[in-house]
């Protein structure tokens, strides 16, 4: 009996979404893809915005829906695309986040060092492709930017791709931060292709301007909100402490988490066999959460206290400055924290630490910039085409210094 693969998904952002091809349904049904249901899109942002509990699964379904719409627009504008190319582009965006680890960007680099989530995504794609008899090969080529129609890769990975259009609109919806709302429908309708590159027709310039400004606001107001950053850095410190303890003794951890805590996993481990990838496929947010609950009762006071504080949202204080913090002030805070919490010199960095955060809304790099197709047929980068002076300033990286310490320290 043939299974009906013409499903409809009711999405809270876009309404009813159709699955346009059986191979897309097959990929969605794959265990590697279903894992995305258990990885939150915004890490610990729900500590500030309670509604921000949506997952990577929802995001990639939404991005695929936008890709379908974009391809229809290009088809209407006589950009000839084969059925395989259309399905391939949708598969590329559908699978682009497969390589995310627990809590998405929060812990990127902790479980797998020297390898990006995009590279891990590609490893998962190859496994799925083998399982499906090579049916997603075109999608993989588009994802890798090896397909000769470069504009298809632009739609997957660029500064105005379907990934960004979805996550800004979706994250705005679930956080309630209305400044992040972007006119994705308008932008998609203004898309076109010139010289094998994705471009935006001049009539869509104002929508692109709003998109760039919304992205900048969302970074400062949501993704880099100081309370969110404090919570996420505390989670990272907890896992670093757990890794240190594992060098001495065994503590509670799920098998997949134990693998990554006991071993320093590198890109070479992922490339040389299936063990690292198979363990990565088994780890998600739930592994971390159940471990935090157990570690509250661990005999190590650092691990125990950090877990208690994070789970009860008793977070460290985070200060932000445009300039590096004064060394004498850091020393004073460190001494107070060491006294209050009876910390050794080796333990102190778990409670007092500094770092940097940065935000760059747009890159003027010619290879990845947003090109506006002017009415005279010429192309102009959005930074030059826009009559809003601060669009060009969005290409400047804004870097801020942060200092994190327990709020009990005065």
MARDRENLO-642425 format. One record per atom (N, C-alpha, C): x, y, z; residue in one letter. Coordinates in steps of 0.02 Angstrom, whole numbers, padded with zeros to 5 digits, always signed. Atoms other than C-alpha are relative to their C-alpha. Layout:
% residues N
XYZA ...
% end
This chain:
% residues 410
+00042-00060+00000X +00000+00000+00000X +00044+00063+00000X -00040-00062+00005X +00074+00169-00053X -00024+00051+00051X +00015-00050-00051X +00082+00297+00084X -00015+00068-00032X +00017-00067+00025X -00001+00465+00052X +00050+00051+00027X -00051-00048-00021X +00139+00594+00056X -00019+00072-00015X +00024-00068+00013X +00035+00744+00005X -00030+00030+00063X +00022-00025-00065X +00027+00817+00178X -00005+00076+00001X +00007-00072-00011X -00022+00990+00238X +00019+00014+00072X -00022-00019-00067X +00062+01073+00387X -00031+00068+00017X +00030-00063-00022X -00030+01208+00484X +00051+00039+00040X -00053-00039-00031X +00103+01336+00524X -00030+00064+00030X +00029-00059-00031X +00064+01478+00647X +00019+00066-00034X -00023-00061+00033X +00161+01605+00542X -00031+00008-00069X +00022-00005+00070X +00108+01564+00363X -00067-00033-00015X +00062+00036+00013X -00048+01459+00384X +00015-00069-00029X -00008+00067+00026X -00066+01299+00283X +00058-00003-00051X -00058+00011+00043X +00095+01237+00201X -00006-00069-00032X +00002+00063+00036X +00094+01103+00068X +00070-00030-00007X -00063+00035+00016X +00231+00972+00051X -00004-00017-00074X +00010+00004+00073X +00258+00985-00138X +00028-00061-00035X -00029+00058+00034X +00354+00824-00172X +00010-00056+00050X -00005+00058-00045X +00363+00649-00100X +00069-00006+00032X -00067+00006-00028X +00552+00657-00077X +00009+00049+00059X -00003-00047-00056X +00529+00810+00035X -00033-00031+00062X +00032+00036-00055X +00409+00708+00141X +00047-00053+00028X -00046+00052-00023X +00537+00568+00148X +00056+00029+00043X -00052-00032-00040X +00671+00687+00212X -00027+00022+00067X +00031-00022-00063X +00554+00762+00342X -00010-00060+00047X +00013+00059-00040X +00515+00585+00401X +00063-00033+00027X -00063+00031-00020X +00699+00540+00422X +00017+00018+00073X -00018-00014-00070X +00761+00524+00604X +00047+00059+00008X -00045-00057-00004X +00900+00650+00571X -00038+00066-00002X +00039-00061+00005X +00769+00778+00524X -00048+00008+00059X +00047-00003-00056X +00644+00734+00661X +00035+00024+00064X -00039-00024-00057X +00784+00771+00786X -00008+00076+00010X +00005-00072-00004X +00760+00956+00746X -00060+00023+00042X +00057-00016-00044X +00595+00950+00843X +00024+00010+00072X -00024-00001-00069X +00701+00934+01000X +00058+00049+00009X -00052-00052-00006X +00816+01083+00969X -00034+00068-00008X +00032-00065+00002X +00752+01255+01012X +00037+00048-00046X -00027-00048+00048X +00778+01389+00881X +00042+00054+00035X -00032-00058-00032X +00829+01526+01004X +00034-00016+00066X -00037+00016-00060X +00925+01434+01138X -00038+00014+00063X +00032-00017-00063X +00882+01510+01306X -00036+00068-00002X +00035-00065+00007X +00792+01664+01238X -00067+00001+00035X +00064+00002-00036X +00633+01603+01322X +00007+00022+00072X -00010-00028-00067X +00712+01660+01486X -00020+00073+00002X +00021-00070+00005X +00669+01836+01425X -00067+00004-00035X +00062+00000+00040X +00532+01802+01296X -00032-00070+00007X +00027+00067-00016X +00426+01657+01364X -00028-00039-00060X +00028+00034+00058X +00349+01620+01194X +00051-00028-00047X -00053+00019+00047X +00516+01588+01111X +00024-00072+00010X -00016+00071-00008X +00510+01399+01125X -00006-00038-00065X +00006+00033+00064X +00493+01363+00940X +00065-00035-00018X -00057+00044+00013X +00611+01238+00862X +00029+00010-00070X -00031+00000+00066X +00729+01216+00716X -00045-00034-00051X +00046+00035+00044X +00599+01098+00642X -00049+00049-00032X +00048-00048+00026X +00470+01236+00625X +00034+00049-00048X -00036-00050+00041X +00599+01357+00555X +00015-00026-00069X -00019+00024+00066X +00660+01246+00413X -00061-00017-00043X +00062+00009+00038X +00482+01200+00365X -00022+00067-00029X +00019-00067+00023X +00444+01386+00355X +00045+00025-00055X -00047-00022+00051X +00602+01423+00256X -00012-00036-00066X +00015+00038+00061X +00556+01285+00133X -00062+00027-00034X +00060-00031+00028X +00385+01363+00111X +00017+00064-00037X -00020-00062+00033X +00466+01530+00070X +00040-00015-00064X -00037+00020+00061X +00584+01443-00052X -00048-00019-00056X +00050+00020+00050X +00434+01367-00140X -00031+00062-00032X +00030-00062+00025X +00357+01541-00155X +00048+00037-00045X -00051-00036+00039X +00520+01617-00219X +00009-00033-00069X -00009+00035+00064X +00539+01483-00353X -00060+00011-00046X +00059-00015+00040X +00361+01513-00411X +00004+00070-00031X -00009-00069+00025X +00400+01700-00427X +00050+00001-00058X -00050+00002+00053X +00556+01665-00530X -00027-00035-00062X +00031+00036+00056X +00460+01542-00638X -00047+00047-00038X +00046-00048+00031X +00328+01677-00670X +00038+00052-00041X -00041-00049+00034X +00468+01794-00723X +00045-00031-00054X -00032+00035+00056X +00526+01669-00855X +00072-00023+00015X -00063+00031-00018X +00676+01605-00757X -00012-00075-00001X +00018+00070+00010X +00666+01428-00822X +00036-00045+00050X -00026+00047-00049X +00689+01296-00687X -00030-00068-00011X +00025+00068+00007X +00675+01109-00705X -00032-00022+00066X +00031+00027-00061X +00574+01006-00581X +00054-00021+00050X -00055+00022-00044X +00736+00933-00512X +00033+00060+00034X -00030-00060-00030X +00807+01108-00484X -00044+00030+00054X +00046-00027-00050X +00652+01167-00392X +00001-00043+00063X +00000+00044-00058X +00647+01015-00281X +00068+00002+00035X -00067-00004-00028X +00835+01024-00257X +00010+00061+00044X -00006-00061-00040X +00827+01204-00196X -00040-00005+00064X +00040+00008-00061X +00687+01162-00075X +00032-00049+00049X -00035+00048-00042X +00784+01012-00010X +00061+00032+00034X -00060-00032-00028X +00940+01119+00015X -00018+00043+00060X +00020-00043-00056X +00849+01245+00125X -00032-00042+00056X +00032+00043-00050X +00751+01107+00212X +00052-00032+00046X -00050+00037-00038X +00911+01020+00269X +00057+00043+00026X -00058-00041-00014X +01024+01169+00297X +00018+00005+00075X -00012-00005-00072X +01007+01164+00488X +00008-00067+00035X -00005+00067-00031X +01027+00976+00516X +00059-00005+00048X -00060+00006-00040X +01198+01004+00593X +00001+00040+00064X +00002-00037-00063X +01141+01112+00738X +00001-00048+00059X -00002+00038-00061X +01180+01046+00910X -00051+00026+00050X +00047-00022-00051X +01082+01068+01073X +00000+00076+00009X +00009-00072-00011X +01014+01244+01100X +00030+00042-00056X -00021-00036+00061X +01068+01294+00924X +00067+00035+00009X -00063-00036+00000X +01201+01430+00920X +00032+00006+00069X -00024-00008-00069X +01218+01435+01110X +00063-00041+00013X -00055+00046-00015X +01336+01285+01117X +00041-00018-00061X -00038+00015+00060X +01408+01291+00942X +00074+00003+00014X -00071+00004-00012X +01589+01239+00949X +00019-00039+00062X -00016+00038-00060X +01575+01149+01116X +00003-00074-00014X +00003+00072+00013X +01525+00976+01055X +00047-00021-00057X -00041+00017+00057X +01622+00983+00893X +00046+00059-00016X -00047-00055+00009X +01779+01089+00879X +00030-00001-00069X -00031-00005+00065X +01844+01154+00714X -00045-00021-00058X +00046+00019+00053X +01689+01104+00616X -00065+00039+00012X +00060-00041-00006X +01538+01215+00582X -00063-00043-00005X +00063+00038+00005X +01356+01163+00593X -00018-00012-00073X +00013+00011+00072X +01346+01185+00403X +00037-00063-00025X -00038+00059+00021X +01482+01053+00380X -00031-00064+00027X +00034+00059-00028X +01392+00934+00497X -00065-00012-00037X +00061+00007+00040X +01231+00969+00401X +00015-00040-00063X -00018+00034+00063X +01319+00911+00243X +00013-00074+00012X -00011+00071-00016X +01374+00749+00327X -00067-00036+00008X +00067+00030-00008X +01193+00716+00377X -00034-00008-00068X +00031+00003+00067X +01135+00755+00200X +00025-00060-00039X -00029+00057+00037X +01253+00627+00127X -00027-00066+00025X +00029+00061-00029X +01188+00495+00247X -00072-00009-00024X +00070+00004+00022X +01007+00535+00203X -00002-00017-00074X -00001+00013+00072X +01051+00535+00018X +00013-00074-00014X -00014+00071+00008X +01122+00360+00035X -00062-00041+00017X +00061+00036-00021X +00964+00303+00126X -00055+00007-00052X +00054-00012+00048X +00854+00378-00011X +00021-00014-00072X -00021+00021+00067X +00951+00307-00158X +00022+00057-00045X -00027-00054+00040X +01031+00470-00215X -00051+00052-00023X +00053-00044+00024X +00867+00567-00233X +00011+00074+00017X -00009-00070-00021X +00933+00725-00148X +00068+00027-00023X -00066-00020+00023X +01097+00742-00244X +00001+00072-00025X +00002-00069+00026X +01045+00904-00332X -00004+00049+00058X +00006-00043-00059X +00996+00980-00165X +00067+00009+00034X -00066-00003-00032X +01168+00939-00094X +00047+00044-00041X -00042-00042+00043X +01254+01019-00244X -00018+00074+00007X +00021-00069-00010X +01151+01177-00222X +00023+00026+00068X -00022-00018-00067X +01189+01180-00036X +00075+00015+00002X -00073-00007+00002X +01376+01161-00071X +00023+00057-00046X -00016-00052+00049X +01369+01300-00202X +00042-00028-00057X -00035+00033+00055X +01432+01177-00331X -00046-00006-00062X +00046+00003+00056X +01278+01188-00443X +00010+00062-00043X -00018-00055+00045X +01302+01296-00598X -00048+00059+00002X +00048-00056-00005X +01147+01403-00567X +00007+00031+00070X -00021-00026-00064X +01222+01506-00427X -00055+00034+00040X +00054-00035-00036X +01064+01604-00387X -00040-00047+00045X +00036+00047-00044X +00988+01446-00314X +00035-00006+00067X -00037-00001-00063X +01126+01443-00184X -00012+00066+00038X +00016-00065-00032X +01092+01629-00152X -00064-00005+00041X +00064+00007-00035X +00916+01580-00101X +00007-00040+00064X -00012+00042-00059X +00986+01454+00024X +00045+00034+00050X -00051-00030-00044X +01135+01549+00092X +00025+00065-00030X -00020-00066+00023X +01155+01734+00064X -00025+00051+00050X +00021-00051-00047X +01115+01899+00146X -00074+00017-00007X +00073-00008+00007X +00936+01894+00084X -00029-00068-00019X +00022+00068+00016X +00904+01707+00088X -00064-00017+00036X +00063+00021-00030X +00750+01610+00138X +00008-00018+00074X -00015+00013-00070X +00834+01561+00301X -00011+00063+00041X +00007-00063-00038X +00846+01742+00360X -00070+00027-00003X +00068-00025+00005X +00676+01790+00294X -00047-00036+00048X +00044+00036-00046X +00596+01652+00395X +00018+00013+00072X -00014-00004-00071X +00693+01666+00557X -00016+00069+00028X +00019-00066-00025X +00666+01854+00571X -00075+00004+00013X +00073-00004-00008X +00480+01840+00544X -00024-00048+00055X +00021+00050-00048X +00463+01682+00649X +00022+00019+00071X -00024-00019-00066X +00571+01742+00793X -00037+00061+00026X +00040-00059-00019X +00477+01907+00794X -00069-00022+00025X +00067+00026-00018X +00312+01812+00801X +00001-00031+00070X +00000+00037-00063X +00362+01701+00947X +00027+00040+00059X -00024-00042-00056X +00454+01833+01049X -00047+00058+00014X +00044-00058-00007X +00324+01967+01019X +00036+00066-00013X -00038-00060+00016X +00460+02089+00964X -00019+00022-00071X +00029-00019+00064X +00366+02177+00824X +00050+00034-00046X -00050-00033+00042X +00521+02271+00764X +00033-00048-00049X -00031+00049+00044X +00580+02109+00684X -00044-00022-00059X +00045+00021+00054X +00430+02090+00568X +00026+00027-00067X -00024-00020+00066X +00488+02093+00387X -00052-00019-00052X +00047+00013+00054X +00388+02100+00226X +00026-00053-00046X -00029+00055+00039X +00444+01930+00164X -00038-00010-00066X +00038+00009+00061X +00302+01918+00038X +00020+00051-00053X -00018-00055+00046X +00346+02086-00039X +00070-00011-00028X -00069+00011+00023X +00532+02046-00046X +00003-00057-00051X -00001+00058+00045X +00502+01876-00127X -00029+00019-00068X +00031-00020+00063X +00389+01954-00259X +00046+00045-00042X -00047-00045+00035X +00529+02076-00303X +00064-00035-00021X -00061+00036+00019X +00661+01940-00330X +00004-00011-00075X -00011+00014+00070X +00738+01914-00500X +00071-00028-00007X -00067+00028+00013X +00896+01843-00580X +00032+00040-00056X -00039-00032+00052X +01030+01935-00678X +00072-00026+00004X -00068+00027+00003X +01197+01861-00733X +00011-00057+00049X -00003+00060-00043X +01160+01702-00635X +00002+00017+00074X +00000-00020-00070X +01146+01802-00472X -00070+00022+00020X +00065-00022-00026X +00994+01835-00363X +00002+00076+00010X +00005-00072-00007X +00940+02017-00369X -00069+00019+00024X +00065-00027-00021X +00799+02125-00302X -00017+00058-00045X +00021-00054+00043X +00702+02237-00419X -00005+00065+00040X -00003-00065-00033X +00712+02422-00379X -00062+00016+00041X +00062-00014-00036X +00531+02428-00323X +00000-00030+00070X -00002+00033-00066X +00578+02316-00175X +00051+00029+00047X -00056-00026-00040X +00716+02427-00107X -00020+00018+00071X +00021-00020-00068X +00615+02493+00041X -00012-00060+00045X +00010+00061-00040X +00569+02318+00096X +00067-00030+00021X -00066+00024-00018X +00753+02269+00092X +00031+00043+00054X -00024-00045-00052X +00798+02423+00194X -00030-00019+00068X +00034+00019-00063X +00670+02373+00325X +00026-00067+00025X -00027+00065-00018X +00736+02195+00323X +00067+00007+00036X -00066-00009-00030X +00914+02252+00362X -00004+00034+00069X +00008-00035-00064X +00859+02370+00500X -00031-00047+00051X +00033+00048-00046X +00745+02236+00575X +00050-00051+00025X -00051+00049-00020X +00890+02113+00576X +00046+00028+00053X -00043-00031-00050X +01000+02234+00670X -00035+00006+00067X +00038-00008-00062X +00864+02270+00798X -00009-00067+00035X +00012+00066-00030X +00827+02086+00824X +00063-00027+00034X -00061+00024-00032X +01009+02051+00862X +00010+00031+00068X -00010-00032-00066X +01021+02180+01000X -00057-00013+00048X +00057+00006-00044X +00846+02157+01066X -00017-00072+00020X +00017+00070-00014X +00831+01966+01058X +00063-00043+00004X -00055+00047+00003X +00984+01867+01003X +00058+00017+00047X -00055-00022-00044X +01109+01971+01103X -00027+00039+00060X +00027-00029-00061X +00993+02027+01243X +00043-00020+00059X -00051+00015-00051X +01104+02039+01396X -00021-00056+00047X +00022+00055-00044X +00996+01921+01501X +00006-00067-00035X -00007+00061+00039X +00993+01792+01362X +00074-00020-00004X -00072+00014+00005X +01182+01806+01340X +00026-00027+00067X -00022+00023-00066X +01208+01786+01529X -00021-00072+00011X +00024+00068-00010X +01101+01628+01534X +00038-00049-00044X -00034+00046+00046X +01185+01552+01382X +00073-00010+00019X -00069+00008-00023X +01360+01587+01448X +00004-00042+00063X +00003+00042-00059X +01311+01507+01613X -00007-00073-00020X +00009+00068+00024X +01254+01352+01519X +00066-00027-00028X -00064+00021+00026X +01420+01346+01429X +00050-00014+00056X -00044+00011-00057X +01514+01362+01594X -00017-00066+00036X +00022+00063-00031X +01412+01217+01665X +00030-00059-00037X -00025+00056+00039X +01461+01103+01523X +00077-00004+00001X -00073+00000-00008X +01643+01156+01535X +00020-00031+00066X -00014+00029-00066X +01640+01112+01720X -00012-00075-00001X +00015+00072+00005X +01559+00944+01683X +00055-00037-00036X -00056+00031+00037X +01696+00907+01558X +00061-00007+00044X -00058+00003-00046X +01829+00947+01689X -00010-00057+00051X +00013+00052-00050X +01745+00832+01815X +00008-00069-00030X -00006+00065+00034X +01738+00690+01688X +00072-00023-00006X -00071+00019+00001X +01928+00694+01685X +00021-00036+00064X -00016+00028-00065X +01925+00640+01867X -00045-00059+00018X +00049+00051-00019X +01766+00539+01891X -00059+00004-00047X +00059+00002+00041X +01606+00489+01805X -00059+00032+00036X +00062-00028-00027X +01449+00591+01833X -00057-00018-00047X +00058+00017+00041X +01273+00571+01765X +00003+00036-00067X +00008-00029+00067X +01251+00600+01578X -00032-00052-00044X +00026+00047+00049X +01153+00523+01438X +00059-00027-00041X -00057+00029+00037X +01263+00410+01329X +00029+00047-00053X -00024-00045+00052X +01274+00537+01188X +00037+00059+00031X -00033-00056-00033X +01316+00681+01305X +00066-00022+00032X -00061+00026-00031X +01443+00574+01398X +00056-00006-00052X -00049+00007+00053X +01531+00540+01233X +00035+00067-00014X -00029-00066+00016X +01556+00727+01202X +00033+00032+00061X -00033-00027-00059X +01604+00766+01382X +00065-00036+00015X -00061+00039-00013X +01732+00627+01395X +00054+00012-00053X -00047-00006+00056X +01811+00663+01226X -00001+00070-00030X -00003-00063+00039X +01869+00818+01134X -00007-00019-00073X +00016+00022+00068X +01787+00791+00966X +00017+00055-00050X -00023-00048+00050X +01864+00876+00815X -00030-00016-00068X +00022+00010+00069X +01827+00892+00631X +00025-00067-00027X -00030+00063+00022X +01943+00745+00599X -00041-00060+00023X +00042+00055-00026X +01834+00634+00710X -00063-00009-00042X +00061+00004+00041X +01681+00677+00606X +00015-00027-00070X -00017+00020+00068X +01772+00646+00443X +00028-00071-00006X -00036+00065+00003X +01861+00484+00490X -00044-00061+00015X +00043+00057-00015X +01712+00376+00539X -00069+00024+00018X +00070-00016-00015X +01529+00368+00591X -00013+00012+00074X +00013-00004-00072X +01550+00368+00781X -00021+00069+00023X +00015-00068-00021X +01553+00556+00806X -00068+00023-00027X +00063-00022+00030X +01409+00589+00685X -00059-00036+00030X +00055+00038-00030X +01302+00449+00757X -00016+00025+00070X +00013-00028-00067X +01324+00519+00933X -00030+00069-00004X +00029-00067+00009X +01288+00694+00871X -00073-00004-00019X +00069+00009+00020X +01128+00630+00793X -00045-00017+00059X +00039+00020-00058X +01073+00569+00965X -00005+00053+00054X -00001-00050-00053X +01105+00728+01063X -00043+00060-00019X +00044-00058+00011X +00978+00869+01080X -00011+00036+00067X +00012-00040-00060X +00909+00992+01209X -00016-00043+00061X +00023+00041-00057X +00834+00853+01316X +00059-00031+00037X -00060+00027-00033X +01006+00777+01351X +00028+00050+00049X -00027-00052-00044X +01063+00942+01424X -00045+00012+00060X +00047-00017-00054X +00907+00977+01525X -00003-00054+00054X +00004+00053-00050X +00896+00807+01608X +00065-00005+00041X -00064+00001-00035X +01081+00818+01652X +00004+00057+00050X +00000-00057-00046X +01062+00991+01729X -00040-00017+00063X +00043+00018-00057X +00923+00924+01840X +00035-00049+00047X -00036+00048-00042X +01034+00782+01900X +00061+00033+00033X -00061-00030-00026X +01190+00889+01923X -00012+00048+00058X +00016-00042-00059X +01100+00999+02050X +00023-00035+00064X -00017+00039-00059X +01136+00859+02174X +00071-00028-00001X -00068+00025+00003X +01315+00828+02121X +00042+00027+00058X -00042-00020-00057X +01450+00838+02255X +00046+00058-00017X -00042-00057+00019X +01548+00967+02155X -00041+00065+00011X +00039-00060-00016X +01490+01135+02227X -00006+00049-00058X +00003-00046+00057X +01530+01233+02069X -00054-00023-00048X +00050+00028+00046X +01429+01119+01955X -00070+00005+00029X +00065+00000-00033X +01288+01105+02080X -00030+00069+00002X +00027-00068-00008X +01271+01291+02111X -00018+00032-00068X +00015-00028+00066X +01280+01340+01927X -00065-00029-00028X +00061+00032+00024X +01144+01214+01884X -00061+00026+00037X +00056-00026-00040X +01032+01272+02026X -00019+00070-00024X +00013-00069+00019X +01050+01452+01973X -00031+00004-00070X +00026-00003+00068X +01018+01420+01789X -00072-00026-00003X +00067+00029+00003X +00866+01309+01815X -00052+00042+00036X +00047-00043-00037X +00788+01431+01938X +00001+00072-00026X -00009-00066+00031X +00835+01580+01827X +00029+00051+00049X -00037-00044-00045X +00945+01652+01963X +00066+00016-00035X -00055-00009+00047X +01063+01721+01833X +00053+00049+00024X -00053-00048-00014X +01228+01811+01843X -00017+00068-00031X +00008-00067+00028X +01233+01997+01811X +00048+00008-00059X -00042-00012+00059X +01299+02052+01642X +00001+00075-00015X -00010-00071+00018X +01369+02225+01608X +00027+00004-00071X -00022-00011+00069X +01397+02293+01433X +00035+00068-00004X -00038-00062+00009X +01526+02424+01383X +00030+00003-00070X -00032-00008+00065X +01592+02495+01221X +00076-00004+00006X -00072+00003-00012X +01765+02497+01300X +00016-00060+00044X -00020+00055-00045X +01863+02357+01386X -00009+00021+00073X +00010-00014-00071X +01825+02346+01572X +00067+00011+00035X -00060-00016-00038X +01950+02418+01693X +00026-00061+00038X -00030+00060-00031X +02070+02283+01755X -00007+00002+00076X +00006-00005-00073X +02063+02349+01933X -00070-00017+00023X +00070+00016-00019X +01873+02336+01936X -00013-00075-00006X +00007+00072+00007X +01879+02158+01870X +00033-00036+00058X -00036+00030-00056X +02007+02116+02004X -00040+00007+00064X +00040-00011-00060X +01896+02192+02139X -00061-00047+00002X +00058+00045+00004X +01742+02094+02080X +00022-00072+00012X -00026+00068-00008X +01847+01936+02071X +00015-00016+00073X -00017+00011-00070X +01909+01955+02248X -00062-00007+00043X +00063+00005-00037X +01733+01984+02315X -00034-00066-00013X +00033+00063+00017X +01664+01834+02221X +00037-00059+00031X -00040+00054-00030X +01807+01723+02280X -00014-00006+00075X +00014+00000-00072X +01773+01774+02460X -00071-00024+00015X +00070+00018-00013X +01583+01758+02451X -00014-00074-00013X +00017+00068+00021X +01580+01589+02364X +00056-00050+00014X -00056+00044-00020X +01744+01519+02433X +00030-00035-00062X -00025+00026+00063X +01819+01498+02260X +00076+00002-00002X -00072+00000+00012X +01996+01447+02219X +00015+00039-00063X -00020-00037+00060X +02094+01533+02082X -00022-00037-00063X +00021+00040+00057X +02051+01389+01965X -00076+00000-00009X +00074+00001+00002X +01865+01397+02008X -00030+00068-00018X +00026-00068+00009X +01845+01586+01994X -00025+00014-00070X +00025-00015+00068X +01828+01592+01802X -00069-00027-00016X +00069+00023+00010X +01665+01496+01817X -00051+00051+00025X +00045-00048-00030X +01590+01642+01913X +00012+00072-00022X -00016-00068+00023X +01679+01797+01848X +00039-00007-00066X -00033+00005+00065X +01724+01814+01664X -00022+00056-00046X +00015-00052+00049X +01729+01937+01521X +00002-00029-00070X +00003+00024+00069X +01695+01918+01336X -00019+00059-00044X +00023-00051+00046X +01641+02015+01182X -00058-00026-00042X +00055+00017+00046X +01483+02018+01077X +00003+00050-00058X -00003-00044+00058X +01467+02091+00903X -00062-00008-00044X +00059-00001+00043X +01332+02136+00777X +00019+00034-00065X -00011-00028+00067X +01352+02162+00590X -00060-00020-00043X +00062+00016+00034X +01187+02174+00499X +00008-00013-00074X -00007+00007+00072X +01255+02183+00323X +00074+00002-00020X -00068+00001+00026X +01416+02143+00229X -00001+00026-00071X -00004-00029+00067X +01464+02244+00076X +00043-00042-00048X -00040+00045+00042X +01565+02098+00008X -00036-00012-00066X +00032+00006+00066X +01532+02092-00179X -00027-00070-00014X +00020+00069+00014X +01518+01903-00179X -00066-00018+00034X +00060+00020-00037X +01374+01901-00055X -00048+00058+00014X +00042-00058-00013X +01297+02075-00057X -00069-00006-00030X +00068-00003+00027X +01117+02119-00094X +00000+00049-00058X -00002-00042+00060X +01108+02185-00272X -00071+00022-00020X +00063-00029+00023X +00968+02300-00327X +00002+00008-00076X +00006-00006+00073X +00914+02287-00509X -00036+00065-00016X +00029-00065+00015X +00886+02467-00562X -00042-00002-00063X +00046-00001+00057X +00757+02516-00691X +00038+00004-00067X -00040-00004+00062X +00896+02550-00818X +00038-00065-00015X -00031+00065+00011X +00953+02369-00802X +00067-00010+00035X -00064+00006-00036X +01110+02406-00700X -00011-00026+00071X +00003+00025-00068X +01150+02329-00532X +00035+00048+00048X -00030-00042-00052X +01188+02426-00373X -00008-00033+00067X +00005+00027-00068X +01228+02364-00199X -00049+00041+00041X +00051-00035-00040X +01091+02407-00074X +00030+00058+00038X -00031-00054-00039X +01214+02514+00025X +00008+00063-00042X -00006-00058+00043X +01236+02627-00126X -00069+00021-00028X +00065-00015+00031X +01059+02614-00197X -00048+00032+00049X +00046-00027-00050X +00974+02660-00034X +00012+00074+00012X -00007-00070-00017X +00938+02841+00006X -00003+00011+00076X -00003-00004-00073X +00940+02801+00192X +00074-00004+00020X -00071-00005-00014X +01110+02853+00256X +00026-00055+00046X -00026+00049-00049X +01119+02726+00397X +00002-00072-00027X -00006+00068+00028X +01104+02575+00280X +00073-00018-00008X -00071+00014+00009X +01289+02590+00238X +00035-00011+00067X -00031+00010-00066X +01330+02601+00424X -00015-00069+00028X +00016+00067-00024X +01248+02431+00450X +00054-00050-00018X -00054+00045+00019X +01400+02355+00366X +00059+00004+00048X -00053-00007-00050X +01508+02412+00511X -00014-00047+00058X +00007+00045-00057X +01538+02284+00648X +00000+00040+00065X +00004-00032-00065X +01482+02349+00817X +00018-00052+00053X -00025+00048-00050X +01579+02262+00955X -00008+00030+00070X +00009-00022-00069X +01538+02274+01140X +00034-00050+00047X -00032+00041-00051X +01629+02209+01293X -00051-00017+00054X +00045+00021-00053X +01537+02111+01426X +00039-00026+00060X -00029+00024-00063X +01577+02072+01607X -00056-00035+00038X +00051+00042-00032X +01483+01931+01696X +00024-00020+00069X -00018+00018-00069X +01480+01900+01883X -00064-00010+00041X +00059+00011-00041X +01360+01846+02023X -00029+00067+00025X +00032-00064-00019X +01234+01982+02067X +00009+00015+00075X -00013-00012-00071X +01278+01959+02252X +00061+00045+00011X -00060-00043-00004X +01441+02049+02216X -00021+00072-00010X +00021-00070+00004X +01414+02234+02249X +00054+00041-00035X 
% end
